[in-house]
Amino acid sequence: MKLKIDYPAEKEIERQKAMIMERAFPEPMRRPPPRIVFFQCGLTAVISLAVYFCLMLVCAFIHPENISGGFIALAVFPLTYFSFYFLSVLSEEQSEVIELKRSLRYSFGYLVSLRMLYASLATVGLNLVMLLLLFREINNFWSIGAAGTTAMLMLSLASLVTYEKTNSAKPSAVILSAWTVLCVILSEHGEPLYHLLIEVIPLAVHICAAFVGLVAFICYVGKVEKRNAYGF
């Protein structure tokens, strides 16, 4: 007597195969959410905003149509961003938070690069809004905003590269200090450069330069993600 064996249908076999394969290969890791990227950065953000508004008040008292006011406005863009970036990384280096983040599945360098990218985008929007509210009637407003955005993005990219090489925020402090000193010197002796940068170079060139800086920043963060995204 032969036993009749009922085999499952072809669709059922394929479904079970898919279930086995899905369990064998875990779901790919996604990018960490902002709450992990900006973990315990609230106080640093408050301090950076306080510095930012103080600098904007200085810009308001020194009319940006003057050369000194224009260079101060340019200096504010990266200064605000770098104060947040440097203080956040420095506070983590001085506490056990960095050890906690290194225990996550994401590498600490990857978390820092994402924080720099998100913070730079937020800072660009904040700077443009504040310039629009305070100095919307000045000449070459958009040129100053675009030039400041380009400077911030390029300096941010340089800081990300140095952080990847040194695993420290100290080189960024050097870059920020050099940038601030340069703007202070040019505010007194940089009239020809200011005329060339803001009044001669077309606005479209500044916008293209800012766009190129943003694309370069995003591409480098993507490189970090491919090379060193996960901690294990």
Secondary structure as GFF3:
##gff-version 3
##sequence-region A 1 232
A	DSSP	alpha_helix	10	24	.	.	.	ID=ss1
A	DSSP	alpha_helix	34	37	.	.	.	ID=ss2
A	DSSP	alpha_helix	42	61	.	.	.	ID=ss3
A	DSSP	alpha_helix	67	93	.	.	.	ID=ss4
A	DSSP	alpha_helix	97	102	.	.	.	ID=ss5
A	DSSP	alpha_helix	108	135	.	.	.	ID=ss6
A	DSSP	alpha_helix	141	166	.	.	.	ID=ss7
A	DSSP	alpha_helix	170	189	.	.	.	ID=ss8
A	DSSP	alpha_helix	191	194	.	.	.	ID=ss9
A	DSSP	pi_helix	195	200	.	.	.	ID=ss10
A	DSSP	alpha_helix	203	228	.	.	.	ID=ss11
###
